[in-house]
């Protein structure tokens, strides 16, 4: 965001506004952390805001402060539409295109006359707002929210609830600070958040140490379904609707499972394919090491995108045919996959 836009936004935030905050569909820790962190920050400025979620959030994030104040666009549609219609300022956090909130909500957002503010770290943002803070080099949108607050010269307003939400998003989007996108600056930011009241040990426990028995059983099934393409340094997992039902699947139960495939020694590309009977699609998550861009791979073949080493997509084929197509595409891209491998 350039200085002119930042100063204009500062003026907007000094006046009473009807503010709505929106994360992407199927919100993860960074989407929820940035949205709720912004909610508590605006509250500390004396501004009222409403977080509207495109759909349900996973159970492992429902402890976060402020979740009880959110609206679910799918379940509380009339209230959500009313809030959107009355909004004068809308924050779009952790996504950069209207379709990322779902077709119906995306169409609603595109029809509104409110001012939009986009804060996001994904590649290739759509040009949909005057106020855009986009930086793909930053590990998490939550870190960007911290920098945004700093640019507003308002870090003294970061309360323990804001700090908790922002820390959660940075922790989850960096794989507990192990991904290459984690910088020295990231660690300085989280240190400040801890100083502001984020309890790092407690947050980690609430996110990662509250597994249900069924979730762990589903993880076991996922690992047993894993296929390794050793010659292509690739591994993938398929989970059918039958697999999910057999283990009482809840939203969020497959979060991070794809990383187990990537953790295999020598693997450069990993994927998980999950059958979604409700949407009649196959949900896909990709992970990679080195220079092989799963963002380009997902955009080229699976209607998706994201980051160079972490992306998502979808397929309208059957689970079996999606996996078959993936195998063919891996063979097609084999040279590029092998070229990124470092022993």
N, C-alpha and C positions, 0 to 999 in steps of 0.2 A: 504494500500500500504506500503510495507516494505521500509526500508531506502535505500537499494540497488536500488530498482526499482525507488524510488523517485529521487535519485541522477542521475540515467540514464535519467529519463524524464527531469530533469532540464537541462541536457546537450543538449537534443534534442530541448528544447525550447529556447536555446541560439543561435541556428542556424536558418537560413531562412527555412521555411517549407511551403508546401501547406497543409493547415489545413482545415478539414471539421468537423462540429459539427452536430450531429444527435440526436434528441429526439425521443420518441416513437410515434407510430401512435395515432391519436386523442389526440394531446398534450394538457395537462391541464396547470394550472398556474405554477406548479413546473417544468414541462418539458420545457415550454417556458422560464421561469425565469432563469433556469440553463443554457439553451442554449444561450440565448441572453446575460446573465451575463458573460458567458465565452467568447462570441464574443467581448464584450466591454473590458474585461480584457486583452485578447490577443492583441487587438488593442492598448491598453495602453502600452503593451510591445514592440510595433513596429512590431507585427506579423499580417499577413493577414489571415483571416479565412472566411469560408462560412458556414452559417447555412442552412442545407437542411431538410425541413419538409417532413415527409412521406405523409401527406395529409393536407387538409385545417384546419385552426385553428378557434376556436369559436370567434364570434364577440366581446365578452367582453374582449378579450385579444389583439385585433388588435391595441390598442392604445400604446402598449409597445414599448419603444425605440429600433429601429433596425428591427422591423417586416418588414419594406419596403425593407430591404436588404436580406431577406430570399428567398430561392427557394422552390417551391412545387414540390416534386418528381412526383406526379401524373399529374400536369398541365404543368410543365416545365421539362419534362423527359430528353430531350436531354442535356440541360444545366446541370442538376443534375448528369447525368451519366458521363459527361465530367469532372465535378468537382471531382467526386468520383474517376475516373480513374487517375486523376492527383494528388490526395492526397497522401502525405507521412505520415500524421498523422491524425487519425480520433478519435474524442471524442464521445463516446456513453454515453448519459446522461439521467438519470432517467429511464433506463430499463436495463435488464441484460441477454437478449436472442435475437438473431437476428429476430426471428419470431414476436417480438413485434413491428416491423416497417411494417409488412405486408409481404406476401409471396414473391412478386416480388423484393421489395427493400431488404428484408432479404437475398435472394439468391445472389443479387448483392454484398452486404456487405461481405458475406461469401467467395466470389470469389476473393476478393482484397488482395493484398500483403502488403498493408500499415500497419504501426504500429497502434494498437488500444489502447485507454485509456477508461476504463469504470469507471464511477463514479455513484453510485446508492445505494439506501437504501431498495430495495425490497429483499425478501427472495429467497434463492436457486438460486444464479447466475450461468449461464453456464460458463464453463472455456474456454473463447474465446479470452483472451488477457493477455499479460504479465503484463500490467499496470492496476491493478484492485484496486479500492478503494471502498470497499463494507462494509456498516455498517447499519444493520437493526435497531439499537437503535436510529439513528438520524432521526428527524422528517421529513426532506425534503432534497432532493438532493441539493437544493439551499444553505442550511446550510453547506452541505459537500463541495460545491464549495468555500464557504468562508474559511473553514478550510484548503482546498487545497491551496488556495492563501496564507494563513498564513504559511503553511508548506514551501511554496516557498519563504517566507520572502518578499512578494510583496504587503502587504496590503496598502501601501502608493499609490499604483497604482489604487485603487478602486475609480472610478470616480462616479459622481451622477447617470449616466446611469447604470453602473454596480450595484450600490447600489439599485436603483429602481427595477431592474429586480430580484435581489436576494431576496429583501424584499417581492416582489409580490409572489414569489414561496413559501416562508416560510409561509406567511400569508394564502395563499389558502390551502396549504397542512396540516395546523394545525387547519383549521376551525376557522380562526381568533384567533389563539392561545388558543383554548379551549380544544383541544384533549390532551389525557394523554401523548402523545409523546413529548409535549412541555415541555422543561426543563428550569432550571435556565440559563443554557448555551445558549439555544435558545434565551432567552430574552436579554442576554448580546450581542449576535451576532446582533440581530435586532437593539439594541441600537447603536452599532457601525455603522450599515448601515444608520440609521437616521443621525448620526453625519457626515456620508460621503455624505449625500445629498438626501436620500430617504424621500419623503414627505408622511408619513404614512397615514394621513387623506385623501389626494388626491388619493393615490393608492387605498385605501379601497373604496372610492366613485366610482372610474372608474371601479372597478371590480364588485361591488355589487349594485350600485345605477343607473345603466343605462339600466334598463329593458324595453323591448318593451311591448306594450299592449298585443300582442299575447302571449308573454312568460308568462305573469301573468295569462292570461286566460287558458293557457296550464297547469300551476301550479294548478289552480282551478280544472281542469279536472282530473289531477293526484290525487289530494286529494279525489275527489269524487269517483275515481276508487279504492281507498285503501281498502284492506281487512285485518282484524285483526283476527289472530288465538289466541284468548285470552288464551286458555289452554296451548299453546306452547310458549307464550310470543314472538310472531312473528307477523310482519306485512309486507305486500307486495303490490306493485303497478304494474299494467299492463297498457301499452300504446300501442295501435294498430297503424298501419300505417294510418288508417282512422282518429284516434285521432290527430296524428301529422299533417296531411294535413289540417284538419279542423282549425288548429290554426297556419298555415303558419310556421311550424317548421323550425328553423335555428340551425345549429350546436352550441352546448353549451346551448340550451334552457332547457335541462333536468339536467344540472350540479347541483348537490347538492340536487335534489328533494328527493332522497332516505333518506336523513337525516331527513326529516319530519316524515317518518315512524318510524325511530329510536327514534324520540323525544317523542313518546307516552309513558306515564308513564307505567312502567312495561315491556316494549318491550326490548328484548335482541338481537333479530335477525331481520334485515330489508333487503328488496330486492326490486329492480325495474327491470321490464322486458320490453324492448322496441323493438318493431318490426322494423327491418331494411330490407325493401324490396330490396334495392340496393345490399346488400351483401347476402340477403336471409338467414339471421340469426336472432336470438333474442339476443340483447345485454343485459348484466346483470351487475348490480352493487350490491354488498353486503356490509352491515355494521353490526357491532355487538358491544356489550358491554362485558367487563370482559374477561374471559378466553376462550370463545367460538371462535375458530379460523375460520374466513371466508376464510382465505388463504387456509387452509386444505380442507374446504368444497368446495371451488371453484375448487381447483386442483383435488379433488376426483370425482366430479360429473359434472362439467361444463367447462372443458378445460381451466381453468383460474388460478388465483393466485393473489398475491399482499402482503398485510400486514395481521397481525392477526385480526385486527378490520376493515379493509377496503380492499376489493378485487373486482375483476371483472371476468367475464366469458362470455360464449356464449352457445347457444343451436341451434341445427339444426332442432328441432321439431317446430311445430306451436306454436303460443303464448299461446293458450289454453292448449295444451299438456305440454308445458314447465311449466306453472303455476301448472298444475296438478301434474307433477313430483316433483316440488319443495315442494308442500304440503305433498306428500308421504315421501320425504326425511326429511322434518322437523319432521314428526311423528316418523321416524326411529331414528332421532338424538335428540328426545325430552328430554331424560334424561340429555344429555350433555348440552343442551340449558338451561334447568331449573336449572342445578347445578351451572351455572355461575351467576344466578340472585342474586342481593343483594338488600334488601328492604331499 
